[in-house]
Amino acid sequence: MSFPVAGLIHEYAPRHIAVSANMMMSKEELEESLRVANDLITKGRSEEIMPFRFIKSFFNTPINAYRWNSLMAVRGDDDFFSPDLEDADFATTFGSFDKPFLVLYSGSDEYVPKWLDKEALLDRWAKVAGANWSQYSTVVEGALHNIGEGSTNNAQKNAVDAVIKFIQST
């Protein structure tokens, strides 16, 4: 038995990995890592593991050049949330949903720099999403990356309340 999808719920700590990487490595080091990754990709060696000097402070696990570039480059294959993207880029993601959807953004995500204006980013996403964007989408104040242990300000309760309101509205 299958049921049609009535709506989508995204609990994010939506972040572009490179924005987080800049918290752990210098801009110059990130740029150098992307040059190395692109050089390997260009040479047909996209599956080659990146040098440890780049990954040690961020992943601490082997990662190949293609995956590194996907995660770290603006408009890389996994760059859906970067504040560096244009609204036209967001239109291809948030603007492509054909069902109502709720976005909960962790307000105290430890992997997102404090300078990032999460409310402004949500507003940009809402603008391109149009009618399918839930009015209950919000920055969950006090929520850590996973809205788990250590989150404050009733973050878990506020997230659950938003989900319940969204479900009741769809």
N, C-alpha and C positions, 0 to 999 in steps of 0.2 A: 504494500500500500504506500502511496506517496501523497504528499500534501503540497500544495503550491506555497511558494515563499510569499509571505505577506509583507515582510519588512526586513531590514538589515540593522544590526547593531554592531558598531565598531567601538571597542574600548581601546583607545590608543594611549599610548604614549607615542603619538605619531611624531616621529622625528626623522630627520634625514641623518643617516649614520655619520656623514661627514661633519655635520654640525656638532654631533657628540664627539667625534674624533678630535675636533679642534679643542676640546676640553682636555685632551690627553696627549696631544702632539702639536707641534708648532705648525703654522700655516705652511712654512717652507718645507717641513718634513712631509706633510700631506701632499703638497704639490710634487715633491720629488717622488713619492710613492706612486702617484698617478702616472708620472712620466715612465717609471720603471714598468708599471703594469701595462701601459699602452705600448711600450716598446716590445714587451713579451707577446702581447696580443698581435701586434703588427707582424712579428716574426713567426706567427703560427704556433706560439707556445703558450696559449691562453690557459692551459691546464697546469702550467708550472707554478709551484708554490712560491709565494712572495717571500722576499728576504725577511728573516726574523726581526731585524731592526725596525721594521715598519709595524709588524703585527703584535709585537711583544706587549706593548702598552695598551692595546685595544682589545684584541681577540684572544691573545695568548694561546692560539691554536692555529694550525696550518690553514691557509686559505689561498686559493689559486688566483692568478692575475685577473682572470675574467670576473670572478666573484668580487674581488677587491674593487675593481673598476665599477662594477654594477652598484655596489654599495656606497662608494666614496665619491664618484663623479656626479656633478650636477647633470641631471637628465640621464644618469646611468639607468640601467634596466630596472633597478629597484628604487629609484628616486620618485616617490609619489607624494611626499609631504614636505619637501624642502621649502623653507621660506624664500629661497633663491628662485624658485620657479615662478613663472608668470601665470596670471589667471587663465590664459589660454591652455597652459599645461594642466592646470587643475580641472579645466572643463573636460579633459579627456578621461579623468578619473571620477571625481565627485559629480561632474556634470553628466556622466554616462549611466548612472543608476536609474533604473526604471521602476523602482519600488521605494517606498518611504524608508529613510534611514536615519539612525540616531548616532551621533558621534559624542563620545565621552573622552575628553582630553585630560590626562593626569596633570593637575595643576602644580604639583611639587615633584615632578619627574626628575629623579637624580641624574638622568642622562641628557637632560635638556638644559642649555645654558640659561641663567637667570635673566639675561637681557632679551630673550625671545618673548615677544608679546603674543601670548597664546590666544587671547581674545581676538586680536586683530587677525591672526591666522585663521581662526574659526570663522570670522566674518567673511574673509576672502573665499573660504570653501563654501560657505552658505550662499554667497552671491552667485557662484557658478552652478551650484546644485539646483537652485530654483525650488519648485514646489515639492520636491521629494525630501528636502531637508527638514528634519524634525525641529519643531520649536523647542523641544526639550534637550537638544544638543547643547552641551555646556562644557566649560572647564570645571573639572571636579576639584575644588579647592582642597588642598591638603593631601591629595592623592599622590602616592609614589608611583613609580613606573607600572606596577602591577595592581595598584589600589589594594595592596595587601598589608601585612604587618608593618607597622611604623607609619602608616598613613594617619593623618590627623583630621581634626575639624569635622568629624562625622563623615569622612570621605566615602567609606563603604556604604553607609546608609543613604547618602545623597546620590550615589551612583545607582543603587538599587531603586530608589524612588524615581529617578529619571527613567530607568528601564521600564518600570511598572506603568508610569504615565504614558510612555511611548507605546507599549503593547496595548494598553487600553484605548489608545487613539487610533490604532491601525485596524 
